[in-house]
Each structure stands twice: as C-alpha cells, then as structure tokens.
Amino acid sequence: MKTKNTFIIILTIFLICACKTSPFTGKKTLNFVSNDTLFPTAFQQYDQFLSENNVITGTPDANMVKRVGEKIAVASERYMTALGYPGYLTDYRWEYNLVQDDAINAWAMPGGKIVVYTGILPITQTETGLAMVMGHELAHALADHGAQRMSAAQIQQIGAVGVAVAASGKDTASQNTFNQAYGIGSSVLGTLPFSRSHETQADEIGIVIAAIAGYNPDEAANLWRRMKAASGGEAPPQILSTHPSSDSRIANLTEKAPMARAEAAKFGVTTFK
C-alpha cells in the first residue's frame, strides 16, 4: 500500500509541474516537452523525410504551396502578437514543401515545417482550399499539439506502471484483466478524445489564421464536404477515432466562419480570396 501511495503522490506532483498555459484558451495543458528539445529533433526528421521523398519544385502547384505557406506564416505572426505573445514564433524555421504522394494528406512538424501531398490537391481544388488545410496543420504546431501528445503518451506509459503496481500480488488472470481494461479505457476515454479535441482546436485556430491571411473562411466547411465525399463515407465511429466525424467538422466550421471573419476584420481584412 505504501508503494502505491508513493506512486500516486509522485504522479500527481509530476502532472502539476508538467502543465503549460495555452495562448489560445488561457487554460493549463499537459506539456513537459520544451521547444529546445522538440524543434531540433523535428527539423532533423523533416529534412530526412524530404531526402527520402520526391519534393516537387518550380511547378504552379509547388509555387502555390509556398505562396500560401508564406501568407499563413505572416498571419500567424500577427495573430500571436495580437494575443499577447509577440515572441512566440521566434524559433520557428518556416518551410513549405509539396511532395509527390497520392495520399490525401498534409502535415506540419513542430517549428513551422509543413508538407503537402499532391494527393490532397484534387480535394483542396483552389488556393483557398489549400489555405484551409495548411492553416489547420500549422495550428497543430502553434498549439503545441505534438508536444502534448508526446507528454500524454508518456503519462499513459506511467499509468501502465501504476496499474502493474496495483495488480501486483494478484493472480495472473486478474493481472491480465487489469492491463486489458487499462489499455482499452485509456484509449477510448483518454488518448482518443484528447486527439479529437486537438483536431477541433486546430480547425478553429486554422480557420482564423487563414481568414487573417485573406482567405474566405466559408471554404473550410466546403473543403470538408469534399473530404467526406472522397472518403465514401467510410469512417470508424467517432468515439473510436482520433478525428471528429466529417459531419461534426462541417457543422463546427460553418458555425465558426463568422467568428473568423470578425477576427480577420480586427486586422483590417474584410475581403477574401
């Protein structure tokens, strides 16, 4: 019992010390991975990925990716400064690349490194559609979602140790039941909702940044209508998914579009591409 109590006390202290305030919500978030540690690793992995894949350069599509990226980066700087974080992006090393890959995907590494796959361009269709995708992906980096997920994964591992401690002394069948229940429960009740909340937050931050960059926020919902059509409606139940359902995203982005317009107006942006 003493060992279990000590473990709980140590874990509680660790969680309290591991919190970081989000510039977007003002609330504490689980994050104990510093940019000094995260960014160099992310930059190295990004460079390695580019060296192992076919990076498209000099084409109209590649130029569009860079053009949108530059506008999104400027909008991000303006937005973070307005939120009271003028030096938030100092260590970012912006880079935007188009990679030949049929996957309908795009992603951003911590520190402003973005990749767009050619496979997503038929879905984005326009520069504005692309801006909604890149704004969303960049929002993940701005909100430290990568660091938070790494932190959550480590907490999940620590929790597994705690379950093992709690189950110690029990028979093998009971120990297996404890471990299986923890694995399912920590995913369905913990990491999956955690991931879904990140996607929703990235949608909401991304649509604002894209609007500040001069892109029509109404296109975000249209983009997800096309995403839904491209998927053929095939998706796991939302409770078992790392992402919100397409219908949830469409509804949320439709609701948030007027807010994004209002935010953009604060920066003098009242007409949109």
BAFI-3210 file (N, C-alpha, C; in Angstrom, 3 decimals, decimal comma, padded with zeros to 6 digits):
// residues 273
n [1|2|3|4|5|6|7|8|9|10|11|12|13|14|15|16|17|18|19|20|21|22|23|24|25|26|27|28|29|30|31|32|33|34|35|36|37|38|39|40|41|42|43|44|45|46|47|48|49|50|51|52|53|54|55|56|57|58|59|60|61|62|63|64|65|66|67|68|69|70|71|72|73|74|75|76|77|78|79|80|81|82|83|84|85|86|87|88|89|90|91|92|93|94|95|96|97|98|99|100|101|102|103|104|105|106|107|108|109|110|111|112|113|114|115|116|117|118|119|120|121|122|123|124|125|126|127|128|129|130|131|132|133|134|135|136|137|138|139|140|141|142|143|144|145|146|147|148|149|150|151|152|153|154|155|156|157|158|159|160|161|162|163|164|165|166|167|168|169|170|171|172|173|174|175|176|177|178|179|180|181|182|183|184|185|186|187|188|189|190|191|192|193|194|195|196|197|198|199|200|201|202|203|204|205|206|207|208|209|210|211|212|213|214|215|216|217|218|219|220|221|222|223|224|225|226|227|228|229|230|231|232|233|234|235|236|237|238|239|240|241|242|243|244|245|246|247|248|249|250|251|252|253|254|255|256|257|258|259|260|261|262|263|264|265|266|267|268|269|270|271|272|273]
n.u [000,829|001,960|003,806|002,097|000,740|002,856|003,588|001,292|001,401|003,809|003,172|001,070|002,353|004,108|002,345|001,207|003,408|003,952|002,316|001,345|000,485|-001,990|-001,835|-004,118|-006,410|-005,987|-005,924|-004,518|-002,393|-001,329|001,991|005,236|007,409|009,955|010,485|013,148|014,101|012,345|012,172|014,764|014,875|012,552|013,133|015,284|014,078|012,277|013,955|015,127|012,894|012,296|014,563|014,146|011,971|010,033|010,332|008,467|009,263|009,167|006,886|003,498|001,759|003,546|004,623|002,315|001,865|004,051|003,483|001,011|001,839|003,657|001,927|000,241|002,102|002,826|000,332|000,021|002,068|001,091|-001,306|-000,520|000,939|-001,089|-002,519|-000,968|001,504|004,167|006,750|006,444|006,862|009,522|011,567|010,765|011,251|010,384|009,067|007,855|006,668|005,848|005,072|005,421|002,929|000,269|-001,463|-004,155|-003,352|-001,711|000,711|002,170|005,234|006,455|007,561|007,147|007,440|006,134|004,382|002,796|000,883|000,679|-001,610|-003,702|-004,450|-006,453|-008,667|-008,538|-008,674|-008,630|-006,611|-007,566|-008,850|-006,589|-005,319|-006,954|-006,374|-003,583|-003,577|-004,899|-003,097|-000,804|-001,815|-001,828|000,882|001,280|-000,287|001,056|000,466|001,816|003,819|002,153|000,868|003,017|003,663|001,315|001,428|003,607|002,624|000,604|002,118|003,332|001,053|000,416|002,409|001,586|-000,807|000,227|001,531|-000,670|-001,919|-000,171|000,682|-001,688|-003,453|-002,435|-004,471|-006,097|-004,313|-003,924|-006,504|-006,709|-004,692|-005,644|-008,093|-007,170|-005,724|-007,745|-009,519|-007,877|-007,402|-009,962|-011,247|-009,316|-006,750|-007,872|-010,155|-008,596|-006,991|-009,027|-009,975|-007,795|-007,853|-010,250|-009,651|-007,516|-008,848|-010,405|-008,530|-007,046|-008,863|-009,222|-006,633|-006,251|-008,228|-007,278|-005,094|-006,320|-008,051|-011,145|-013,159|-015,447|-014,900|-013,776|-015,666|-016,729|-014,530|-014,371|-016,693|-016,035|-013,954|-015,358|-016,922|-014,904|-013,978|-015,945|-017,723|-016,715|-015,727|-014,563|-016,659|-017,128|-016,328|-014,349|-012,336|-009,488|-010,043|-012,586|-015,885|-016,642|-019,075|-019,368|-017,211|-017,841|-020,177|-019,177|-017,202|-018,759|-020,234|-018,186|-017,179|-018,254|-017,145|-014,418|-014,278|-014,862|-012,652|-010,608|-011,289|-010,407|-007,821|-007,919|-008,729|-011,143|-012,101|-012,059|-010,145]
n.v [-001,211|001,216|001,647|002,023|004,384|006,173|006,178|007,369|009,944|010,930|010,888|012,739|015,154|015,342|015,708|018,185|019,883|019,640|021,149|023,610|026,870|027,492|029,667|030,149|029,409|030,084|028,240|025,593|023,164|019,798|019,454|018,781|018,878|020,659|023,330|023,633|021,084|019,718|021,007|020,851|018,056|017,684|019,225|017,822|015,356|016,224|017,117|014,680|013,265|014,747|014,175|011,568|011,443|012,485|015,648|018,247|020,932|024,285|024,088|025,185|024,276|023,687|026,214|027,466|026,219|027,211|029,946|030,145|029,138|031,135|033,314|032,336|032,055|034,738|035,703|034,163|035,164|037,772|037,213|035,828|037,839|039,688|038,265|038,594|037,391|038,118|037,099|034,454|032,849|032,953|031,001|029,473|027,848|028,424|026,460|025,136|022,537|020,721|017,396|014,513|012,290|010,073|009,996|011,410|013,892|016,070|017,667|019,138|019,815|020,365|023,680|024,882|023,522|022,361|019,953|019,180|016,816|015,721|014,312|015,468|017,750|017,567|017,570|019,908|021,761|024,639|027,605|028,749|026,585|025,038|026,731|026,460|023,852|024,026|026,004|024,679|022,551|023,966|025,128|023,032|022,931|025,479|025,324|023,529|020,815|018,498|018,220|017,951|015,528|013,796|014,073|013,091|010,447|009,529|009,808|007,921|005,621|005,735|005,430|002,816|001,511|002,102|000,642|-001,893|-001,968|-001,755|-004,138|-005,975|-008,903|-010,123|-012,843|-014,295|-014,168|-012,096|-009,970|-009,762|-008,989|-006,479|-005,083|-005,214|-003,868|-001,341|-000,631|-000,454|001,391|003,675|004,474|004,831|006,534|008,373|008,976|009,039|010,883|013,076|013,447|013,997|016,412|018,017|018,098|019,477|021,925|022,734|023,054|025,314|027,287|027,307|028,191|030,817|031,883|031,463|033,163|035,657|035,746|036,334|034,591|033,075|032,130|030,586|028,547|026,480|024,667|023,754|022,468|020,267|019,000|018,036|016,375|014,454|013,354|012,258|010,245|008,409|008,031|006,226|005,585|005,109|004,745|007,842|007,860|005,979|007,025|009,017|011,426|013,968|013,309|013,791|015,141|016,417|018,181|019,749|021,018|022,412|024,086|025,599|027,011|028,477|030,149|032,890|034,008|033,824|035,623|037,976|038,114|038,440|040,934|042,604|042,933|044,438|043,054|042,532|041,671|038,708|036,050]
n.w [000,000|000,756|-001,289|-003,480|-002,744|-002,646|-005,321|-006,460|-005,312|-006,373|-009,115|-009,172|-008,415|-010,541|-012,712|-012,075|-012,253|-014,916|-016,483|-018,913|-019,986|-022,408|-025,191|-026,589|-025,228|-022,611|-020,645|-018,610|-020,029|-020,650|-020,895|-021,092|-022,707|-023,990|-026,409|-027,032|-026,927|-028,596|-031,173|-032,608|-033,057|-034,560|-036,845|-037,890|-038,499|-040,403|-042,480|-043,106|-044,030|-046,364|-047,862|-048,491|-050,103|-053,006|-053,695|-055,001|-057,085|-058,400|-059,997|-060,872|-058,821|-056,718|-056,294|-055,445|-052,977|-051,501|-051,627|-050,282|-047,811|-046,968|-046,634|-044,638|-042,577|-042,043|-041,222|-038,930|-037,287|-036,874|-035,583|-033,212|-031,970|-031,500|-029,630|-027,483|-027,426|-028,626|-029,191|-029,705|-031,949|-032,506|-032,665|-034,771|-037,891|-040,788|-043,414|-046,444|-048,348|-051,304|-051,866|-053,855|-053,691|-053,507|-051,385|-049,527|-047,862|-045,498|-043,432|-040,462|-038,891|-035,546|-035,066|-037,523|-039,977|-042,920|-044,867|-047,895|-049,575|-052,958|-053,486|-052,097|-053,383|-055,465|-053,822|-052,285|-054,346|-054,873|-054,263|-051,936|-050,686|-050,187|-048,381|-046,161|-045,373|-044,851|-042,911|-040,854|-040,331|-039,548|-037,270|-035,453|-034,807|-033,688|-031,414|-029,875|-030,093|-030,843|-028,862|-026,661|-027,189|-027,133|-024,449|-023,280|-024,127|-022,700|-020,120|-020,235|-020,373|-017,887|-016,356|-016,974|-015,621|-013,060|-012,952|-013,094|-010,648|-008,955|-009,508|-008,628|-006,859|-007,267|-008,925|-012,120|-014,107|-013,144|-013,219|-016,000|-016,756|-015,499|-016,915|-019,574|-019,364|-018,638|-020,940|-022,944|-021,744|-021,307|-023,886|-025,225|-023,422|-022,894|-024,652|-027,277|-027,223|-026,449|-028,710|-030,591|-029,592|-030,118|-032,920|-033,367|-032,140|-033,764|-036,178|-035,523|-034,823|-037,170|-039,164|-038,470|-038,757|-041,504|-042,473|-041,593|-043,229|-045,553|-046,819|-047,705|-045,072|-045,259|-046,962|-045,565|-044,469|-046,879|-047,938|-046,210|-046,849|-049,349|-048,578|-047,136|-049,182|-050,744|-049,093|-049,235|-047,239|-045,453|-042,298|-038,935|-035,957|-034,232|-031,547|-031,482|-032,930|-033,909|-034,958|-035,267|-036,625|-040,136|-040,514|-038,043|-038,141|-040,356|-039,474|-037,245|-038,394|-040,130|-038,277|-037,048|-039,018|-039,295|-036,956|-037,566|-039,675|-038,291|-036,579|-038,472|-039,448|-037,430|-038,075|-040,273|-042,493|-044,716|-047,113|-049,063|-050,540]
ca.u [000,000|002,850|004,373|001,039|000,503|004,019|003,471|000,224|001,900|004,818|002,482|000,316|003,322|004,621|001,312|001,072|004,592|004,068|001,300|001,759|-000,697|-002,231|-002,102|-005,407|-007,522|-005,641|-006,017|-003,342|-002,358|-000,273|003,100|006,532|008,448|010,317|010,844|014,593|014,289|011,471|012,404|015,894|014,502|011,558|013,812|016,086|013,161|011,715|014,987|015,271|011,720|012,453|015,639|013,690|010,761|010,123|009,859|008,143|009,659|009,093|005,615|002,456|001,259|004,592|004,676|001,113|002,097|004,947|002,774|000,043|002,600|004,196|000,819|-000,197|003,129|002,670|-000,914|000,280|002,849|000,194|-002,301|000,106|001,272|-002,349|-002,910|-000,059|002,679|004,922|007,950|006,058|007,326|010,915|012,399|010,209|012,035|009,299|009,372|006,625|007,057|004,902|005,701|004,674|002,358|-001,164|-002,252|-004,876|-002,758|-000,764|001,054|003,142|006,096|006,697|008,558|006,777|007,795|004,873|004,399|001,513|000,980|-000,028|-002,896|-004,773|-004,761|-007,778|-009,690|-008,491|-009,151|-008,237|-005,656|-008,280|-008,991|-005,268|-005,052|-007,672|-005,609|-002,303|-003,871|-005,207|-001,886|000,056|-002,427|-001,338|002,207|001,145|-000,923|001,922|-000,219|002,799|004,421|001,127|000,629|004,173|003,518|000,218|001,896|004,475|001,751|-000,076|003,092|003,463|-000,178|000,511|003,239|000,728|-001,727|001,014|001,754|-001,953|-002,280|000,855|000,194|-002,888|-003,156|-002,121|-005,697|-006,524|-003,362|-004,235|-007,754|-006,355|-003,923|-006,507|-009,062|-006,458|-005,404|-008,960|-010,050|-007,015|-007,530|-011,312|-011,603|-008,203|-005,963|-008,678|-010,790|-007,519|-006,643|-010,161|-010,020|-006,732|-008,314|-011,257|-008,965|-006,750|-009,837|-010,863|-007,396|-006,654|-009,798|-008,952|-005,363|-006,477|-009,011|-006,364|-004,246|-007,115|-008,775|-012,547|-013,344|-016,575|-014,393|-013,352|-016,739|-016,816|-013,406|-014,691|-017,728|-015,313|-013,233|-016,343|-017,269|-013,745|-013,830|-017,033|-018,471|-016,112|-015,012|-014,982|-017,467|-016,313|-015,765|-013,176|-011,493|-008,632|-010,553|-014,045|-016,510|-016,731|-020,273|-019,081|-016,295|-018,579|-021,073|-018,384|-016,549|-019,822|-020,556|-017,048|-016,790|-018,485|-016,161|-013,149|-014,403|-014,783|-011,257|-009,822|-011,619|-009,576|-006,533|-008,203|-009,031|-012,596|-012,397|-011,373|-009,854]
ca.v [000,000|002,367|001,836|002,568|005,772|006,950|006,315|008,349|011,268|011,336|011,152|013,989|016,260|015,391|016,284|019,609|020,591|019,457|021,937|024,822|027,639|027,643|031,059|030,238|029,219|030,562|027,122|024,745|021,967|018,858|019,638|018,881|018,762|022,028|023,554|023,433|019,657|019,227|021,585|020,252|016,711|017,829|019,727|016,721|014,385|016,848|017,058|013,281|012,932|015,358|013,487|010,233|011,561|013,300|017,010|018,939|022,345|025,057|023,941|026,067|023,755|023,868|027,646|027,797|025,770|028,171|031,227|030,023|028,990|032,433|034,138|031,757|032,361|036,160|035,800|033,565|036,145|038,860|036,691|035,559|039,135|040,254|037,505|038,933|036,515|038,610|036,324|033,042|032,119|033,331|029,844|028,737|027,863|028,159|025,772|024,557|021,732|019,821|016,086|013,597|011,166|010,012|010,048|012,658|014,210|017,157|017,692|020,138|019,436|021,472|024,640|025,525|022,740|021,854|019,146|018,943|015,747|016,025|013,631|016,253|018,911|017,446|017,839|021,344|022,364|026,031|028,143|028,949|025,271|024,671|027,562|025,881|022,681|024,431|026,705|023,648|021,825|024,877|025,337|021,971|023,320|026,661|024,936|022,548|019,530|017,419|018,079|017,460|014,111|013,086|014,088|012,188|009,076|009,174|009,638|006,638|004,593|005,783|004,848|001,363|001,057|002,177|-000,494|-003,082|-001,917|-002,044|-005,543|-006,869|-009,775|-010,828|-013,959|-013,902|-013,820|-010,769|-009,004|-009,583|-008,227|-005,110|-004,480|-005,073|-002,804|-000,060|-000,324|-000,011|002,594|004,836|004,905|005,321|007,624|009,290|009,480|009,331|012,207|014,058|013,692|014,654|017,808|018,699|018,334|020,542|023,183|023,111|023,579|026,640|028,212|027,357|028,983|032,221|032,261|031,539|034,374|036,795|035,722|036,829|033,507|033,010|031,046|029,721|027,429|025,390|023,665|023,168|021,540|019,017|018,302|017,295|015,307|013,416|012,689|011,479|009,084|007,482|007,830|005,169|006,083|004,413|005,592|008,947|007,539|005,130|007,687|010,112|012,645|014,122|012,910|014,863|015,935|017,280|019,236|020,640|021,829|023,313|025,087|026,505|027,882|029,321|031,040|034,314|034,413|034,016|036,898|039,055|038,203|038,999|042,366|043,319|043,170|045,196|042,155|042,454|040,990|037,413|035,364]
ca.w [000,000|000,818|-002,628|-004,329|-002,339|-003,087|-006,781|-006,740|-004,926|-007,365|-010,371|-009,014|-008,457|-011,920|-013,574|-011,748|-012,760|-016,364|-017,175|-019,617|-020,351|-023,850|-025,574|-027,270|-024,291|-021,280|-019,713|-018,478|-020,863|-020,304|-021,830|-020,421|-023,733|-024,368|-027,814|-027,169|-027,163|-029,661|-032,501|-033,345|-033,490|-035,631|-038,047|-038,417|-039,094|-041,599|-043,526|-043,512|-044,841|-047,684|-048,589|-048,866|-050,897|-054,212|-053,438|-056,248|-057,050|-059,633|-060,711|-060,323|-057,545|-055,704|-056,003|-054,676|-051,610|-050,856|-051,514|-049,191|-046,572|-046,559|-046,148|-043,376|-041,579|-041,680|-040,457|-037,618|-036,523|-036,495|-034,649|-031,926|-031,369|-031,017|-028,449|-026,395|-027,488|-029,787|-029,491|-029,654|-033,132|-032,760|-033,000|-035,913|-039,129|-041,735|-044,674|-047,012|-049,499|-051,948|-052,056|-054,720|-052,950|-053,806|-050,154|-049,271|-046,564|-045,291|-042,020|-040,024|-037,779|-034,625|-035,535|-038,778|-041,166|-043,459|-046,096|-048,559|-050,557|-054,207|-053,475|-051,480|-054,225|-056,099|-052,814|-051,954|-055,599|-055,084|-053,297|-050,676|-050,069|-049,683|-047,210|-045,024|-044,950|-044,278|-041,667|-039,859|-039,953|-038,799|-035,954|-034,573|-034,332|-032,833|-030,154|-029,206|-030,019|-030,910|-027,539|-025,739|-027,447|-026,603|-022,991|-022,938|-024,340|-021,580|-018,954|-020,406|-020,009|-016,428|-015,829|-017,112|-014,495|-011,881|-012,997|-012,753|-009,200|-008,307|-009,734|-008,091|-005,798|-007,716|-009,813|-013,493|-014,819|-012,670|-013,754|-017,418|-016,836|-015,142|-018,007|-020,745|-019,068|-018,695|-022,338|-023,639|-021,096|-021,501|-025,285|-025,528|-022,515|-022,710|-025,775|-028,469|-027,062|-026,415|-030,098|-031,251|-029,154|-030,854|-034,287|-033,318|-031,848|-034,959|-037,129|-035,112|-034,954|-038,576|-039,959|-038,132|-039,388|-042,949|-042,734|-041,432|-044,426|-046,685|-047,479|-047,298|-044,100|-045,648|-047,747|-044,686|-044,438|-048,216|-048,039|-045,516|-047,629|-050,387|-047,885|-046,828|-050,439|-051,190|-048,227|-049,493|-046,005|-044,650|-041,133|-037,715|-035,076|-033,739|-030,232|-031,687|-033,929|-033,455|-035,563|-035,263|-037,881|-041,134|-040,250|-036,890|-038,563|-041,256|-038,643|-036,411|-039,232|-040,597|-037,137|-036,707|-040,121|-038,968|-035,957|-038,254|-040,396|-037,310|-036,144|-039,580|-039,547|-036,460|-038,738|-041,478|-043,607|-044,864|-048,376|-049,022|-051,791]
c.u [000,861|003,432|003,355|000,800|001,641|003,966|002,444|000,696|002,892|004,157|001,716|001,230|003,841|003,627|001,151|002,213|004,679|003,088|001,894|000,509|-000,806|-002,498|-003,481|-006,597|-007,256|-005,680|-004,713|-003,467|-001,187|000,847|004,393|007,681|008,762|010,648|012,336|014,920|013,559|011,876|013,599|015,577|013,525|012,226|014,636|015,206|012,554|012,708|015,171|014,106|011,874|013,504|015,196|012,453|010,963|009,488|009,663|008,524|009,427|007,810|004,593|001,922|002,283|004,704|003,466|001,286|002,984|004,257|001,780|000,771|003,124|003,092|000,321|000,799|003,010|001,420|-000,724|001,053|001,951|-000,789|-001,690|000,497|000,027|-002,832|-002,022|001,180|003,562|006,161|007,702|006,681|008,796|011,767|011,858|011,114|011,095|009,801|008,110|007,003|005,901|005,639|004,803|004,219|000,857|-002,048|-002,925|-004,454|-001,896|-000,437|002,075|003,946|006,170|007,788|008,317|007,171|006,546|005,122|002,969|001,733|000,174|-001,426|-004,033|-005,219|-006,085|-008,924|-009,709|-009,003|-008,614|-007,176|-006,311|-008,488|-007,680|-004,940|-005,763|-006,926|-004,326|-002,500|-004,149|-003,937|-000,945|-000,490|-002,002|000,017|002,108|000,617|-000,137|001,276|000,750|003,423|003,412|000,866|001,795|004,082|002,446|000,641|002,778|003,665|001,027|000,858|003,281|002,236|-000,160|001,366|002,410|-000,251|-000,988|001,273|000,479|-002,317|-001,265|000,291|-001,058|-002,491|-002,994|-003,361|-006,171|-005,604|-003,649|-005,504|-007,503|-005,681|-004,780|-007,506|-008,392|-006,162|-006,599|-009,444|-009,202|-007,072|-008,883|-011,673|-010,504|-007,587|-006,812|-009,445|-009,765|-007,133|-007,767|-010,247|-008,947|-007,186|-009,340|-010,601|-008,169|-007,672|-010,165|-009,747|-007,044|-007,560|-009,603|-007,682|-005,527|-007,261|-008,145|-005,428|-005,004|-007,906|-010,171|-012,789|-014,530|-016,097|-013,982|-014,400|-016,881|-015,704|-013,759|-015,858|-017,065|-014,516|-014,179|-016,709|-016,129|-013,567|-014,898|-017,853|-017,899|-015,288|-015,467|-015,904|-016,593|-015,642|-014,509|-012,182|-010,641|-009,124|-012,062|-014,611|-016,557|-017,940|-020,063|-018,205|-017,008|-019,467|-020,286|-017,747|-017,565|-020,171|-019,445|-016,672|-017,075|-017,501|-014,809|-013,150|-014,240|-013,351|-010,390|-010,061|-010,794|-008,209|-006,716|-008,506|-010,551|-013,032|-011,516|-011,237|-010,730]
c.v [001,257|002,683|002,483|004,037|006,670|007,199|007,387|009,757|011,787|011,696|012,470|015,196|016,447|016,075|017,778|020,408|020,566|020,309|023,217|025,542|027,782|029,108|031,237|030,118|029,819|029,477|026,334|023,518|021,090|018,963|019,784|018,652|020,165|022,123|023,336|021,967|019,200|019,726|020,972|018,854|016,778|018,278|018,625|015,696|014,926|016,762|015,631|012,862|013,499|014,629|012,127|010,257|012,522|014,659|017,725|020,412|022,976|024,925|024,926|025,592|023,957|025,334|028,085|027,392|026,761|029,519|031,207|029,921|030,309|033,346|033,641|032,085|033,807|036,345|035,243|034,518|037,265|038,406|036,461|036,844|039,780|039,540|037,804|038,063|036,920|037,798|034,833|032,236|032,397|032,168|029,014|028,900|027,444|027,477|025,056|023,820|020,869|018,530|015,211|012,386|011,206|010,083|011,416|013,136|015,468|017,145|018,789|019,568|020,612|022,395|025,176|024,804|022,033|021,052|019,000|017,842|016,126|015,407|014,433|017,411|018,773|017,719|019,322|022,179|023,764|026,433|028,332|027,629|024,794|025,458|027,018|024,662|023,113|025,214|025,729|022,947|022,707|025,108|024,259|022,360|024,502|026,288|023,869|021,167|018,352|017,152|017,520|015,976|013,264|012,988|013,101|010,727|008,618|008,979|008,300|005,489|004,537|005,156|003,332|000,772|001,056|001,023|-001,770|-003,143|-002,303|-003,519|-006,517|-007,673|-010,536|-011,982|-013,455|-013,459|-012,427|-009,683|-008,722|-008,761|-006,753|-004,418|-004,246|-003,933|-001,442|000,332|000,197|001,319|003,820|005,348|005,555|006,529|008,668|009,799|009,804|010,645|013,334|014,443|014,415|016,115|018,632|019,041|019,470|021,893|023,660|023,643|025,034|027,675|028,402|028,231|030,478|032,696|032,400|032,797|035,616|036,894|036,134|035,775|033,346|031,847|030,132|028,472|026,255|024,283|022,989|022,153|020,211|018,285|017,474|016,144|014,142|012,638|011,793|010,211|008,029|007,175|006,765|005,781|005,305|005,305|006,651|008,611|006,675|005,750|008,773|011,443|012,741|013,650|014,091|015,752|016,890|018,457|020,242|021,577|022,854|024,430|026,068|027,501|028,891|030,322|032,518|034,842|034,680|035,315|038,082|039,238|038,837|040,501|043,194|043,657|043,927|044,351|041,973|041,859|039,753|036,806|034,133]
c.w [000,000|-000,549|-003,561|-004,013|-002,781|-004,580|-007,140|-006,419|-005,956|-008,687|-010,302|-009,103|-009,880|-012,844|-013,326|-012,361|-014,280|-017,151|-017,775|-020,092|-021,864|-024,168|-026,201|-026,323|-022,921|-020,230|-019,695|-019,372|-020,429|-021,323|-021,042|-021,404|-024,246|-025,853|-028,052|-027,448|-028,419|-031,042|-033,234|-033,864|-034,659|-036,932|-038,703|-039,117|-040,381|-042,756|-044,025|-044,399|-046,254|-048,517|-049,109|-049,750|-052,062|-053,962|-054,780|-056,117|-058,419|-060,419|-060,145|-058,974|-056,426|-055,311|-055,177|-053,214|-050,864|-050,657|-050,351|-047,852|-046,058|-046,010|-044,786|-042,261|-041,102|-040,824|-039,049|-036,718|-036,022|-035,418|-033,262|-031,216|-030,775|-029,760|-027,247|-026,324|-028,667|-030,142|-029,596|-030,789|-033,463|-033,245|-034,161|-037,130|-040,255|-043,003|-045,139|-048,288|-049,985|-052,274|-052,910|-053,924|-053,171|-052,564|-050,020|-047,894|-046,641|-043,810|-041,734|-038,872|-036,810|-035,159|-036,921|-040,049|-041,686|-044,731|-046,592|-049,585|-051,807|-054,221|-052,878|-052,372|-054,986|-055,126|-052,450|-053,126|-055,867|-054,059|-051,929|-049,945|-049,473|-048,421|-045,973|-044,487|-044,248|-042,983|-040,537|-039,390|-039,146|-037,398|-034,965|-033,977|-033,368|-031,447|-029,401|-029,109|-030,071|-029,549|-026,540|-025,943|-026,963|-025,081|-022,557|-023,075|-023,188|-020,298|-019,031|-020,020|-018,495|-015,779|-015,898|-015,992|-013,217|-011,806|-012,609|-011,248|-008,464|-008,405|-009,149|-006,918|-006,172|-008,634|-011,248|-014,263|-014,428|-013,205|-015,228|-017,600|-016,534|-016,336|-019,248|-020,543|-019,134|-020,132|-023,098|-023,070|-021,353|-022,928|-025,548|-024,679|-022,389|-023,999|-027,000|-028,329|-027,048|-027,836|-030,838|-030,857|-029,856|-032,272|-034,329|-033,061|-033,062|-036,048|-036,798|-035,183|-036,424|-039,416|-039,699|-038,831|-040,899|-043,307|-042,605|-042,637|-045,683|-047,424|-046,862|-046,329|-044,416|-046,381|-046,871|-044,638|-045,798|-048,446|-047,390|-046,143|-048,732|-049,777|-047,602|-048,079|-050,910|-050,366|-048,491|-048,257|-045,103|-043,519|-039,916|-036,895|-034,427|-032,414|-030,351|-032,654|-033,291|-033,988|-035,362|-036,597|-038,840|-040,876|-039,078|-037,305|-039,462|-040,437|-037,825|-037,231|-039,814|-039,506|-036,866|-037,803|-039,820|-037,926|-036,607|-039,053|-039,446|-036,802|-037,222|-039,707|-038,570|-037,034|-040,050|-042,690|-043,697|-046,197|-048,448|-050,411|-051,924]
res [m|k|t|k|n|t|f|i|i|i|l|t|i|f|l|i|c|a|c|k|t|s|p|f|t|g|k|k|t|l|n|f|v|s|n|d|t|l|f|p|t|a|f|q|q|y|d|q|f|l|s|e|n|n|v|i|t|g|t|p|d|a|n|m|v|k|r|v|g|e|k|i|a|v|a|s|e|r|y|m|t|a|l|g|y|p|g|y|l|t|d|y|r|w|e|y|n|l|v|q|d|d|a|i|n|a|w|a|m|p|g|g|k|i|v|v|y|t|g|i|l|p|i|t|q|t|e|t|g|l|a|m|v|m|g|h|e|l|a|h|a|l|a|d|h|g|a|q|r|m|s|a|a|q|i|q|q|i|g|a|v|g|v|a|v|a|a|s|g|k|d|t|a|s|q|n|t|f|n|q|a|y|g|i|g|s|s|v|l|g|t|l|p|f|s|r|s|h|e|t|q|a|d|e|i|g|i|v|i|a|a|i|a|g|y|n|p|d|e|a|a|n|l|w|r|r|m|k|a|a|s|g|g|e|a|p|p|q|i|l|s|t|h|p|s|s|d|s|r|i|a|n|l|t|e|k|a|p|m|a|r|a|e|a|a|k|f|g|v|t|t|f|k]
***
